Amino acid sequence: FGALYTGGAQHFIFNYLNNSFDEPLARLGMAQFFFIPFCYYPTFLFMTPALRAGWEFGFGSEEAKTRQNQLFSEVASKIPPT
């Protein structure tokens, strides 16, 4: 997750914000109220359980699918409401 989103996608997101908005508060608002709740949290919520379950039990196995559902509940409970 860190390499794909935090290391990869955020580079392009913040480059877009810096080029599109002159005001720092506008960039902050777009990041906090658009990109984080609608891009970062869903990506984190779906990727983290899938990757952890796949590494633990092998990608595509029935055990991994069961573990992914358990981890999804754990991860979803840690995301703050916005």
PyRosetta script that sets phi, psi and omega in degrees:
from pyrosetta import init, pose_from_sequence

init()
pose = pose_from_sequence("FGALYTGGAQHFIFNYLNNSFDEPLARLGMAQFFFIPFCYYPTFLFMTPALRAGWEFGFGSEEAKTRQNQLFSEVASKIPPT")
pose.set_psi(1, -45.9)
pose.set_omega(1, -177.9)
pose.set_phi(2, -61.0)
pose.set_psi(2, -40.4)
pose.set_omega(2, -178.8)
pose.set_phi(3, -72.4)
pose.set_psi(3, -38.0)
pose.set_omega(3, -175.7)
pose.set_phi(4, -78.4)
pose.set_psi(4, -48.7)
pose.set_omega(4, -175.9)
pose.set_phi(5, -93.0)
pose.set_psi(5, -59.5)
pose.set_omega(5, -175.7)
pose.set_phi(6, -64.3)
pose.set_psi(6, -41.1)
pose.set_omega(6, -179.2)
pose.set_phi(7, -85.3)
pose.set_psi(7, -27.1)
pose.set_omega(7, -175.5)
pose.set_phi(8, -105.3)
pose.set_psi(8, -63.1)
pose.set_omega(8, -173.2)
pose.set_phi(9, -67.5)
pose.set_psi(9, -37.1)
pose.set_omega(9, -178.0)
pose.set_phi(10, -64.6)
pose.set_psi(10, -28.4)
pose.set_omega(10, 175.9)
pose.set_phi(11, -57.2)
pose.set_psi(11, -47.2)
pose.set_omega(11, -178.4)
pose.set_phi(12, -73.7)
pose.set_psi(12, -36.5)
pose.set_omega(12, 178.6)
pose.set_phi(13, -62.5)
pose.set_psi(13, -50.0)
pose.set_omega(13, -177.2)
pose.set_phi(14, -72.9)
pose.set_psi(14, -28.9)
pose.set_omega(14, 173.1)
pose.set_phi(15, -63.9)
pose.set_psi(15, -43.5)
pose.set_omega(15, 176.7)
pose.set_phi(16, -61.4)
pose.set_psi(16, -46.5)
pose.set_omega(16, -180.0)
pose.set_phi(17, -61.4)
pose.set_psi(17, -43.4)
pose.set_omega(17, -179.6)
pose.set_phi(18, -65.1)
pose.set_psi(18, -35.6)
pose.set_omega(18, -179.6)
pose.set_phi(19, -80.4)
pose.set_psi(19, -25.1)
pose.set_omega(19, -174.1)
pose.set_phi(20, -94.9)
pose.set_psi(20, -26.8)
pose.set_omega(20, -174.6)
pose.set_phi(21, -125.6)
pose.set_psi(21, 127.1)
pose.set_omega(21, 178.9)
pose.set_phi(22, -81.3)
pose.set_psi(22, -35.1)
pose.set_omega(22, -176.6)
pose.set_phi(23, -79.7)
pose.set_psi(23, 129.7)
pose.set_omega(23, 177.9)
pose.set_phi(24, -60.6)
pose.set_psi(24, -35.8)
pose.set_omega(24, 179.9)
pose.set_phi(25, -68.3)
pose.set_psi(25, -32.5)
pose.set_omega(25, 175.8)
pose.set_phi(26, -66.2)
pose.set_psi(26, -42.8)
pose.set_omega(26, 177.3)
pose.set_phi(27, -63.1)
pose.set_psi(27, -43.4)
pose.set_omega(27, 178.8)
pose.set_phi(28, -61.8)
pose.set_psi(28, -44.9)
pose.set_omega(28, 179.7)
pose.set_phi(29, -62.1)
pose.set_psi(29, -43.6)
pose.set_omega(29, 178.5)
pose.set_phi(30, -64.2)
pose.set_psi(30, -40.6)
pose.set_omega(30, 179.4)
pose.set_phi(31, -66.7)
pose.set_psi(31, -47.5)
pose.set_omega(31, -173.9)
pose.set_phi(32, -75.1)
pose.set_psi(32, -34.5)
pose.set_omega(32, -172.8)
pose.set_phi(33, -109.1)
pose.set_psi(33, -3.8)
pose.set_omega(33, 175.4)
pose.set_phi(34, -123.3)
pose.set_psi(34, -62.5)
pose.set_omega(34, -172.6)
pose.set_phi(35, -68.6)
pose.set_psi(35, -39.7)
pose.set_omega(35, -179.3)
pose.set_phi(36, -69.2)
pose.set_psi(36, -53.1)
pose.set_omega(36, -178.3)
pose.set_phi(37, -70.7)
pose.set_psi(37, -29.8)
pose.set_omega(37, -174.2)
pose.set_phi(38, -103.4)
pose.set_psi(38, -13.7)
pose.set_omega(38, 178.5)
pose.set_phi(39, -118.7)
pose.set_psi(39, -54.8)
pose.set_omega(39, -174.4)
pose.set_phi(40, -66.2)
pose.set_psi(40, -53.8)
pose.set_omega(40, -176.5)
pose.set_phi(41, -62.3)
pose.set_psi(41, -46.4)
pose.set_omega(41, 177.9)
pose.set_phi(42, -62.7)
pose.set_psi(42, -39.4)
pose.set_omega(42, 178.2)
pose.set_phi(43, -62.2)
pose.set_psi(43, -46.4)
pose.set_omega(43, 178.4)
pose.set_phi(44, -61.6)
pose.set_psi(44, -44.3)
pose.set_omega(44, -176.0)
pose.set_phi(45, -63.4)
pose.set_psi(45, -36.4)
pose.set_omega(45, -177.7)
pose.set_phi(46, -91.4)
pose.set_psi(46, -33.0)
pose.set_omega(46, -176.7)
pose.set_phi(47, -78.8)
pose.set_psi(47, -42.6)
pose.set_omega(47, -173.9)
pose.set_phi(48, -60.8)
pose.set_psi(48, -51.8)
pose.set_omega(48, 178.5)
pose.set_phi(49, -62.4)
pose.set_psi(49, -37.9)
pose.set_omega(49, -179.3)
pose.set_phi(50, -65.3)
pose.set_psi(50, -43.9)
pose.set_omega(50, -179.6)
pose.set_phi(51, -69.0)
pose.set_psi(51, -43.5)
pose.set_omega(51, 179.9)
pose.set_phi(52, -63.9)
pose.set_psi(52, -44.5)
pose.set_omega(52, -179.9)
pose.set_phi(53, -65.7)
pose.set_psi(53, -39.1)
pose.set_omega(53, 179.2)
pose.set_phi(54, -64.6)
pose.set_psi(54, -40.5)
pose.set_omega(54, 179.1)
pose.set_phi(55, -70.2)
pose.set_psi(55, -33.3)
pose.set_omega(55, -178.5)
pose.set_phi(56, -74.7)
pose.set_psi(56, -41.0)
pose.set_omega(56, -171.0)
pose.set_phi(57, -123.3)
pose.set_psi(57, 0.3)
pose.set_omega(57, -177.1)
pose.set_phi(58, 94.2)
pose.set_psi(58, 128.9)
pose.set_omega(58, -176.9)
pose.set_phi(59, -64.4)
pose.set_psi(59, 132.2)
pose.set_omega(59, 177.3)
pose.set_phi(60, 89.4)
pose.set_psi(60, -5.9)
pose.set_omega(60, -179.1)
pose.set_phi(61, -80.2)
pose.set_psi(61, 160.6)
pose.set_omega(61, 179.3)
pose.set_phi(62, -65.6)
pose.set_psi(62, -37.6)
pose.set_omega(62, 177.6)
pose.set_phi(63, -62.3)
pose.set_psi(63, -38.5)
pose.set_omega(63, 179.1)
pose.set_phi(64, -65.2)
pose.set_psi(64, -39.5)
pose.set_omega(64, 179.1)
pose.set_phi(65, -64.7)
pose.set_psi(65, -41.3)
pose.set_omega(65, 177.8)
pose.set_phi(66, -64.9)
pose.set_psi(66, -45.9)
pose.set_omega(66, 179.3)
pose.set_phi(67, -65.4)
pose.set_psi(67, -35.4)
pose.set_omega(67, 178.7)
pose.set_phi(68, -62.3)
pose.set_psi(68, -41.0)
pose.set_omega(68, 177.9)
pose.set_phi(69, -64.4)
pose.set_psi(69, -39.5)
pose.set_omega(69, 177.4)
pose.set_phi(70, -64.9)
pose.set_psi(70, -46.1)
pose.set_omega(70, -179.1)
pose.set_phi(71, -66.7)
pose.set_psi(71, -33.5)
pose.set_omega(71, 178.4)
pose.set_phi(72, -58.9)
pose.set_psi(72, -43.8)
pose.set_omega(72, 178.5)
pose.set_phi(73, -64.3)
pose.set_psi(73, -42.0)
pose.set_omega(73, 179.0)
pose.set_phi(74, -63.4)
pose.set_psi(74, -45.8)
pose.set_omega(74, -177.8)
pose.set_phi(75, -67.9)
pose.set_psi(75, -43.6)
pose.set_omega(75, -178.0)
pose.set_phi(76, -62.4)
pose.set_psi(76, -32.2)
pose.set_omega(76, -179.9)
pose.set_phi(77, -72.2)
pose.set_psi(77, -16.5)
pose.set_omega(77, -178.6)
pose.set_phi(78, -93.1)
pose.set_psi(78, -9.5)
pose.set_omega(78, -179.6)
pose.set_phi(79, -82.8)
pose.set_psi(79, 124.3)
pose.set_omega(79, -178.2)
pose.set_phi(80, -72.7)
pose.set_psi(80, 147.1)
pose.set_omega(80, 176.0)
pose.set_phi(81, -70.1)
pose.set_psi(81, 143.1)
pose.set_omega(81, 179.8)
pose.set_phi(82, -115.4)
pose.dump_pdb("model.pdb")
